[in-house]
Amino acid sequence: MCPWNVRFSKELPNDSPYAPREALAGKDARQLARELLGMSQPEFSAAFKGSPMKRAKLRGLKRNAAVVLGNVGTADDVDVLTRALDDPEPLVREHAAWVLARLAPR
């Protein structure tokens, strides 16, 4: 193994800003997307305090979460997507509408 990789392969301390967050642990993409779409700003701020994830901002993560559900979502996701239609961010509402149209029976 490359000595450089060995040197930096040590486990991160729990207080590292790059350590996995409890909000993300053990969730598949669909479950995480559903949770992010339903997350409020205070919940987001608490879950990712001191994390680089805050740079993406909640609106960006919610938009990405909607895209995930557009690709792997099912009819079970309609409720969370319908609630996202009331999001204050136009970008989130637009993507939620796109996913709902995509999930609608043809």
Secondary structure, DSSP 8 states (H G I E B T S, - for coil): --HHHHHT-S---TT-TTS--TTTTT--HHHHHHHHHT--HHHHHHHTTT-GGGGGHHHHHHHHHHHHHHHH--GGGHHHHHHHTT-S-HHHHHHHHHHHHHHS--
